[in-house]
Amino acid sequence: MEDEVEEISLMQVKGQCLQASDPEKSAKHHSDEHSLTHRAMGGERHLPDCDTNSAKGTLSKSQNTRDDERGSMRELSQMVQVVWKNSSWWERHGIDWSIIGLAFCMLPIGLLCLRSQSLFLFVLGIVLLGLAHAVFTVKGGHMSSHRTLCQSRTLGKFWATFFAEVCSCVPAQCGEEGHVKLHHGYTNIIGIGDSSIWKVPYLSCGIYMFVAPLALPLITIFIGFKYVCQMPLVPALHSFFWIVLGLWSHFQLLVHASGLSYSSALGCMFLSRALLAIPFIHVNIFQHIGLPMFTLSNHPRRLQLMTNSVLNLPRNPLLDWVFGHSIISCHMEHHLFPHLSDHMCLKVKPLVSKYVRDHNLPYHEDTYMSRLHLFLSNYNELMVLAPPIAQLVEFH
């Protein structure tokens, strides 16, 4: 139910923005919001005004039958809530913190390896620092933006500032608004949460897939400061301070702890931050692009929307550990229940997949190499041209 309430609140936020810019669009949006609210709070729709109770009864019975056949978000949420309540703190948060803690332990080892004259140890140091950085920025930044690292609001804000701004160079507010509210609230809704942010149509397939991602460390800093310039003064100064502190601290650690020159330190910063940039870009486009797309005025209810527009990749020992289960092998579970931690998404995956399949809903899964081949073969259609809008019979 938390996800359903969240979706309603996101529609209200979107409505306020539309109202400020265009009254006509606002009126249309409130109509969509009203419809969404009724669907989220039980899947019922307005019945037409009829003179006889028998007509109403027939329509209600027909709607309930369709709900039973396709399943409901309310029923699945209750089942997941039982699993959550029966889980220990170690399962809810401890396992994920142990991975992040291991990444912290890798930092001094990596810094010491960079002091070595051995090429092998030097490369090992960059790899260790790159893995730790990916854990902090992708896993830590993603979980902190959803406030799934802990149950304390105060600590949640602290970790969001640390992982998003200090480590990732992106304002925490940007991640919460762009990712949590828009991408999760409007997954594969064209023009809002359709993953178009990852598209760069003027780049060729080979450049985009294998060369451009290496510039991600520089692009991320540029985007971070761009968002800072668009924020109100006080939050902007707050984010600017932590982003600069993060970059300065990383540089100083390489200079003083590893004994590198200024130019070598800058080079190692870039290499470690770009280590997993290529699979990071791949994963983000593989999981939504190429799946059904919808419009704000014509999209299914939450359970149908997520099962149609989200794809899971298989378990991967490296990417699951560094990026997190909710980004790799449990992405659908994460979109259905964004307030669950990475490990809890993995724990509820058998329950969710069984429920979805039992109700004849799609449960998209594909391998990394299969998706890579698909995008290389159909790059222009998937990453350049406008996506087609899906039409599902179940909408009506």
Salt bridges, closest charged atoms under 4 A:
GLU6 OE1 - HIS339 NE2 3.67
GLU7 OE1 - ARG302 NH1 3.67
ASP32 OD2 - LYS28 NZ 3.62
GLU33 OE1 - HIS29 NE2 3.85
GLU33 OE1 - HIS30 ND1 3.33
ASP67 OD1 - ARG301 NH1 3.05
GLU91 OE1 - LYS347 NZ 2.98
ASP96 OD1 - LYS139 NZ 2.88
GLU165 OE1 - HIS238 ND1 3.79
GLU176 OE2 - ARG147 NH2 2.64
ASP320 OD2 - ARG315 NE 3.33
ASP320 OD1 - HIS325 ND1 2.92
ASP342 OD2 - LYS139 NZ 2.81
ASP358 OD2 - LYS354 NZ 2.79
GLU365 OE2 - LYS349 NZ 3.86
GLU365 OE1 - ARG357 NH2 2.99
